[in-house]
Amino acid sequence: MMKNLSLWLITLIFVACAGCTASIPESEESTNIKFIWDYRTGDYVRSTPLVDEGVLYVGSDDNYMHAVDVENGDLLWQFETGDNITSSPLIIESDLIFGSWDNNVYSLDIDTGAENWVFETADWVSASPVVSNERIYIGSHDGSLYALHNKDGSMIWSFPTKGRIVSGAVVGEDYVFVGSNDNYLYGINKDNGEQMWSFETPGDILSAPVLKDGTIYVGSVSRNLYALDANSGDLLWSFEADHAFENSPVIEGGKVFIGANDGTLYALDNSNGSLIWKIELDGMIRSTPIVWKNLIIIGSDDGYLTALDQNMGEIIWRYRTGDAIVAGPIIYDSKLYVGSLDRRVHAFQLEQIIQNGQ
């Protein structure tokens, strides 16, 4: 398992294994990715961690929410729910918000893990919460999107769909957007819960939509990625892949990056959906990618965390965990964190180095 590898970006001489070497011209940039620690939970880690003020928060299929010291990977506290936690947490002031497969939405004190309040839905809560104007928006497998008061968890409104809501929503200036397993993406008035528009796809929507510059991007198991006008729900463009999309895209530098179930990572032009490049990895991609500097970083079901050059789509670095990576990595304060079905959270240091040819 590779722990430390130098990545020479500008020269496009890519190092893919420990022990490889490359010549470095004057004044070149390089990126160093170094393994620093891992933290073991009691079961699969299928949620994206959250880091805030030196603490990493992550849910696990061991039913616990874990708070971990980011300096050394030591446990600070843990809170037990009644079932799996695949919902990624959210912090509002001093409160940690997340859902559990025990049907509940929880608010905990971020310092102690003490319970503040609980809101009960009628089915699993695998979706991650989002917040706007002191309101929490979160979906449930009971088919409803809920708007809750962040202080006490009381319900402001609920919006019913005809299918399970398994992933998170995204909030805009006036609307909240959410996909459902009834094959629809909904634009909902975030103040009163009234439907403003809906867009039908030929398949379930299993990932959270992404809002960028007035455009909503969402993938479907129909094998299509859609770009919609956020105000009207009108289709701007679509891109058809060979297999289903179960993860959310990331938009950066005029490109849309998204992975498909056959292991293909796509880079598309965000203005029209045309293909810029694609690369086939060895495992199904359910992990949402993340961007750092000139890298796109993504996990896959073969257990690898892979860093690729954004412009060329060439693999620069790989790190293998002990099992599939199904949730997206995060970056905070030049550190990279990712959970795996090997029951661990893996942490890495990211460093950018200027080479002066001396």
Residue pairs with C-beta under 8 A, 6 or more apart in sequence:
1 35
1 319
1 320
2 17
2 18
2 35
2 317
2 318
2 319
2 320
3 18
3 34
3 35
4 18
4 32
4 33
4 34
4 35
5 15
5 17
5 18
5 32
5 33
5 317
6 15
6 22
6 30
6 31
6 32
7 14
7 15
7 30
7 31
7 32
7 33
7 295
7 307
7 316
7 317
8 14
8 15
8 22
8 24
8 28
8 30
9 28
9 29
9 30
9 31
9 293
9 294
9 309
9 316
10 25
10 28
10 29
11 22
11 23
11 24
11 25
11 28
12 309
12 312
12 314
13 22
13 23
14 309
14 314
14 315
14 316
15 21
15 22
15 316
15 317
16 315
16 316
16 317
16 318
24 30
24 355
24 357
25 355
25 357
26 355
26 356
26 357
27 354
27 355
27 356
27 357
28 354
28 355
28 357
29 352
29 353
29 354
29 355
30 352
30 353
30 355
31 293
31 295
31 350
31 351
31 352
31 353
32 349
32 350
32 351
32 352
32 353
33 307
33 317
33 319
33 336
33 348
33 349
33 350
34 348
34 349
34 351
35 319
35 346
35 347
35 348
36 335
36 347
36 348
36 349
37 72
37 73
37 347
38 73
38 344
38 345
38 346
38 347
39 56
39 66
39 68
39 73
39 75
39 344
39 345
39 347
40 343
40 344
41 58
41 60
41 62
41 64
41 66
41 343
41 344
41 345
42 60
42 61
42 62
42 64
42 343
43 60
43 61
43 62
43 63
43 84
43 343
44 60
44 61
44 84
44 323
44 341
44 343
45 58
45 59
45 60
45 61
45 327
45 339
45 340
45 341
45 343
45 344
45 345
46 60
46 61
46 84
46 86
46 326
46 327
46 339
46 341
47 58
47 59
47 60
47 85
47 86
47 87
47 88
47 89
47 128
47 327
47 339
48 58
48 88
48 128
48 288
48 327
48 328
48 329
48 330
48 339
49 56
49 57
49 58
49 88
49 330
49 337
49 338
49 339
49 345
50 56
50 57
50 58
50 88
50 89
50 90
50 91
50 330
51 57
51 70
51 330
51 332
51 333
51 335
51 337
52 91
52 110
54 69
54 70
54 71
55 67
55 68
55 69
55 70
55 76
55 110
56 66
56 67
56 68
56 69
56 70
56 337
56 345
56 347
57 65
57 66
57 67
57 68
57 89
57 91
57 96
57 110
58 65
58 66
58 68
58 89
58 339
58 345
59 65
59 66
59 84
59 85
59 86
59 87
59 88
59 89
59 98
59 100
60 66
60 84
60 85
60 339
60 343
61 84
61 85
61 86
62 343
63 80
63 81
63 82
63 83
63 84
63 85
63 100
63 102
64 78
64 79
64 80
64 81
64 85
65 78
65 79
65 81
65 85
65 89
65 96
65 98
65 106
65 108
65 113
66 75
66 78
67 75
67 76
67 77
67 78
67 110
67 113
68 74
68 75
68 76
68 345
69 75
69 76
70 332
70 335
70 337
70 347
73 345
73 347
77 112
77 113
78 113
79 106
79 108
79 113
79 115
81 100
81 102
81 104
81 106
82 100
82 101
82 102
82 104
83 100
83 101
83 102
83 124
84 100
84 101
85 98
85 99
85 100
85 101
86 101
86 126
86 327
87 98
87 99
87 100
87 125
87 126
87 127
87 128
87 129
87 138
88 98
88 128
88 168
88 327
89 96
89 97
89 98
89 128
89 129
90 96
90 97
90 98
90 128
90 129
90 130
90 131
90 136
91 97
91 110
92 131
92 134
92 136
92 150
94 109
94 110
94 111
95 107
95 108
95 109
95 110
95 116
95 150
96 106
96 107
96 108
96 109
96 110
97 105
97 106
97 107
97 129
97 131
97 136
97 138
97 150
98 105
98 106
98 128
98 129
99 105
99 106
99 124
99 125
99 126
99 127
99 128
99 129
99 138
99 140
100 106
100 124
100 125
101 124
101 125
101 126
102 124
103 120
103 121
103 122
103 123
103 124
103 125
103 140
103 142
104 118
104 119
104 120
104 121
104 125
105 118
105 119
105 120
105 121
105 125
105 129
105 136
105 138
105 146
105 148
105 153
106 115
106 117
106 118
107 115
107 116
107 117
107 118
107 150
107 153
108 114
108 115
108 116
109 115
109 116
116 153
117 152
117 153
118 153
119 146
119 148
119 153
119 154
119 155
121 140
121 141
121 142
121 144
121 146
122 140
122 142
122 144
123 140
123 141
123 142
123 143
123 164
124 140
124 141
125 138
125 139
125 140
125 141
126 141
126 166
126 167
127 138
127 139
127 140
127 165
127 166
127 167
127 168
127 169
127 208
128 138
128 167
128 168
128 208
129 136
129 137
129 138
129 168
130 136
130 137
130 138
130 168
130 169
130 170
130 171
130 176
131 137
131 150
131 171
132 171
132 176
132 190
133 190
134 149
134 150
134 151
135 147
135 148
135 149
135 150
135 156
135 190
136 146
136 147
136 148
136 149
136 150
136 153
137 145
137 146
137 147
137 148
137 169
137 171
137 176
137 178
137 190
138 145
138 146
138 148
138 168
138 169
139 145
139 146
139 165
139 166
139 167
139 168
139 169
139 178
139 180
140 146
140 164
140 165
141 164
141 165
141 166
142 164
143 160
143 161
143 162
143 163
143 164
143 165
143 180
143 182
144 158
144 159
144 160
144 161
144 165
145 158
145 159
145 161
145 165
145 169
145 176
145 178
145 186
145 188
145 193
146 155
146 157
146 158
147 155
147 156
147 157
147 158
147 176
147 190
147 193
148 154
148 155
148 156
149 155
149 156
156 193
157 192
157 193
158 193
159 178
159 186
159 188
159 193
159 195
161 178
161 180
161 182
161 184
161 186
162 180
162 182
162 184
163 180
163 181
163 182
163 183
163 184
163 204
164 180
164 181
165 178
165 179
165 180
165 181
166 181
166 206
167 179
167 205
167 206
167 207
167 208
167 248
168 178
168 208
169 176
169 177
169 178
169 208
169 209
170 176
170 177
170 178
170 208
170 209
170 210
170 211
170 216
171 177
171 190
171 211
172 190
172 211
172 230
174 189
174 190
174 191
175 187
175 188
175 189
175 190
175 196
175 230
175 231
176 187
176 188
176 190
177 185
177 186
177 187
177 188
177 209
177 211
177 216
177 230
178 185
178 186
178 188
178 209
179 185
179 186
179 205
179 206
179 207
179 208
179 209
179 218
179 220
180 186
180 204
180 205
181 204
181 205
181 206
183 200
183 201
183 202
183 203
183 204
183 205
183 220
183 222
184 198
184 199
184 200
184 201
184 205
185 198
185 199
185 201
185 205
185 209
185 216
185 218
185 226
185 228
185 233
186 195
186 197
186 198
187 195
187 196
187 197
187 198
187 216
187 230
187 233
188 194
188 195
188 196
189 195
189 196
196 233
197 232
197 233
198 233
199 226
199 228
199 233
199 235
201 218
201 220
201 222
201 224
201 226
202 220
202 222
202 224
203 220
203 221
203 222
203 223
203 244
204 220
204 221
205 218
205 219
205 220
205 221
206 221
206 246
207 218
207 219
207 245
207 246
207 247
207 248
207 288
208 248
209 216
209 217
209 218
209 248
210 216
210 217
210 218
210 248
210 249
210 250
210 251
211 217
211 230
212 251
212 270
214 229
214 230
214 231
215 227
215 228
215 229
215 230
215 236
215 270
216 226
216 227
216 228
216 229
216 230
216 233
217 225
217 226
217 227
217 228
217 248
217 249
217 251
217 256
217 270
218 225
218 226
218 228
218 248
219 225
219 226
219 244
219 245
219 246
219 247
219 248
219 249
219 258
220 226
220 244
220 245
221 244
221 245
221 246
222 244
223 240
223 241
223 242
223 243
223 244
223 245
223 260
224 238
224 239
224 240
224 241
224 245
225 238
225 239
225 241
225 245
225 249
225 256
225 258
225 266
225 268
225 273
226 235
226 237
226 238
227 235
227 236
227 237
227 238
227 256
227 270
227 273
228 234
228 235
228 236
229 236
237 272
237 273
238 273
239 266
239 268
239 273
239 275
241 260
241 262
241 264
241 266
242 260
242 262
242 264
243 260
243 261
243 262
243 264
244 260
244 261
245 258
245 259
245 260
245 261
246 261
246 286
247 258
247 259
247 285
247 286
247 287
247 288
247 289
247 328
248 258
248 288
248 328
249 256
249 257
249 258
249 288
249 289
250 256
250 257
250 258
250 288
250 289
250 290
250 291
250 296
251 257
251 270
252 291
252 296
252 310
253 291
253 310
254 269
254 270
254 271
255 267
255 268
255 269
255 270
255 276
255 310
256 266
256 267
256 268
256 269
256 270
256 273
257 265
257 266
257 267
257 268
257 289
257 291
257 296
257 298
257 310
258 265
258 266
258 268
258 289
259 265
259 266
259 281
259 285
259 286
259 287
259 289
259 298
259 300
260 266
260 285
261 284
261 285
261 286
262 280
262 284
263 280
263 281
263 282
263 283
263 284
263 285
263 300
263 301
263 302
264 278
264 279
264 280
264 281
264 285
265 278
265 279
265 280
265 281
265 285
265 289
265 296
265 298
265 308
265 313
266 275
266 277
266 278
267 275
267 276
267 277
267 278
267 296
267 310
267 313
268 274
268 275
268 276
269 275
269 276
277 312
277 313
278 313
279 308
279 313
279 314
279 315
281 298
281 300
281 302
281 304
281 306
282 300
282 302
282 304
283 300
283 301
283 302
283 303
283 304
283 324
284 300
284 301
284 324
285 298
285 299
285 300
285 301
286 301
286 324
286 326
286 327
287 298
287 299
287 300
287 325
287 326
287 327
287 328
287 329
287 338
288 298
288 327
288 328
289 296
289 297
289 298
289 328
290 296
290 297
290 298
290 328
290 329
290 330
290 331
291 297
291 310
292 331
292 336
292 350
293 352
294 309
294 310
294 311
295 307
295 308
295 309
295 310
295 316
296 307
296 308
296 309
296 310
297 305
297 306
297 307
297 308
297 329
297 331
297 336
298 305
298 306
298 308
298 328
298 329
299 305
299 306
299 324
299 325
299 326
299 327
299 328
299 329
299 338
299 340
300 306
300 324
300 325
301 324
301 325
301 326
302 320
302 324
303 320
303 321
303 322
303 323
303 324
303 325
303 340
303 342
304 318
304 319
304 320
304 321
304 325
305 318
305 319
305 320
305 321
305 325
305 329
305 338
305 346
306 315
306 317
306 318
307 315
307 316
307 317
307 318
308 314
308 315
308 316
309 316
319 346
319 348
321 338
321 340
321 342
321 344
321 346
322 340
322 341
322 342
322 343
322 344
323 340
323 341
323 342
323 343
324 340
324 341
325 338
325 339
325 340
325 341
326 341
327 338
327 339
328 338
329 336
329 337
329 338
330 336
330 337
330 338
331 337
331 350
334 349
334 350
334 351
335 347
335 348
335 349
335 350
336 347
336 348
336 349
336 350
337 345
337 346
337 347
337 348
338 345
338 346
339 345
339 346
340 346
